[in-house]
């Protein structure tokens, strides 16, 4: 609750749109701080981890798995490719993605960053509450997405 401006809190605190954006900005800031040492943003690190864990993944499959637009996937792959972390192998119209040796060597560092992020917000929220909140947000996203399709 906003002690200084309770009217503002009534409007903002009861709005899923504004509250979820606020949460997104805060968790993104924490994640970016944790991933700074890798030289990758959390989104690029997640993209690389998906490719490491599923060698030969197509860009289309990656877009679906990460729930992002194909143009965003292309931008992520272009950046990772320019850093020498990922390579594309094209067969016909389909591009398949593979981590390079350099990219694969980042797996442990990226995993550590994810662990640090988890520990950091768990320390603040409590581990159980963090797990519960994540599950509830995911459940809500699935329900809201159904209505878009």
N, C-alpha and C positions, 0 to 999 in steps of 0.2 A: 504494500500500500504506500502511496506517495503522501507522507505526512504533511509536506509543505503545500501540496495542491491536491486535496482529496477528490475534487471534481474531475481533474485530469485522470486520476487513477480509475475512477468509475468508468470513464469512456475507454481508456486505453487498456486497462487491466482485464476488462471483460470482453475484449475483442481478440478472437483467435488469430486473425490476420496480423495485428500489430504485436501481439505477444509472441507468436511463433517467429516473426522476423527479429524481434529483440533477442530471443533465445539463439537464433541462428547467428546473429552478429557476435554474440558473446562467445559461443562455442567455437565459431570460426576464428576469432582472435586467439583463443587459447590454443587451438589446433595449429594455427600458423606459427605461434611461438614455439611449439613443440617440434614442428617439422623444419624450422629454420636451419638446423644443423645439417639437414640432408640436401639443402639447396632446391628442394621441391615443395610446391604447395601441397596441402593435404589431398586435393583433387588429383594432382599429377601422381602423387605417391600411390593413391588408391588405384589409379589406372595402371600403373606399373605393376602393382601387386596382383591385379587381376590377370595381367599378361604373363607374369612369372608363374602363377598358379595354374594357368590354362594355356600352355604353349599351343600356338596355331589357332587361337581364338580369332574369329573374324571381327572386323570393325562393327558389323551389324549386330553380332552377338554381344560385343562389348557395350554398345549403345543400349541394348535391351537390358543387360545385366546391371548397368549403372544407372539406368533410367534417365538417360540424357539424350539430347538430339544428336543425330549423325554429324551435323556440322561441328558440334562441340567435341565429339569424339575425334573428328579429323584434326581439330586444333590441338587437342591434347597429344595425339599421336605425333603430329608434326613437331611439337616442342620436344617430346621425349626422343624422337628420332634425331633431331638437331643436337641433342645432348649426348648422342651415342648410346642411349639406354635401350632403345627398341628398334627393331627393323621390320619392314613390311615385306612379305613375299606375296606377289600377286599371281593369281591363277584365274584367267579370264577376267571377269569384272569384280572378282572378290579379292580383297586383301586380307591376308592372314598375318597375325602379329606374333612376334617372338621377342623375348628379352635378349639383349646382347649379354656377353660375359660381364661387361661393366654394369649393366642393369641388374643382372642376377646377383652381383656382389652387393647390391644395395638392400637386398631382402632383409637381412638382419637389422640393419640400421632403421629401416622403415618400420619393421615389426616392433622395434624398441620404442619408436616414436608413438605408434598406436597404443602400446602398453602404457607409456608415460601419460598420454592424453587420458586414457581410461582411468589411471590412478589419480590424476589431477582432479577430474570432475567427480570421481567417486569419493575422494577425500572431502570435497565441498558438499556434495549432495547426500553422501552415504551410498555404499555400493548397491544395496537393495533398491533404494529409491532411483538410482541411475538406471538400473536394469529395467525397473518398472516403467519409468518415464520413456525410455527408448522403445519398449514394447508398445506402450499406449500411443506414442507419436507415430510409430510404424503402422499400427492398426488404423488410426485415424487417416493417415495418408492413403492407405489401401481403400478405405471406404469412400473418401472424397474423390479418389482417382476413378473409381467405378462410375461415378456420376458424369465424369468428363468424357467417357468413352461411349 
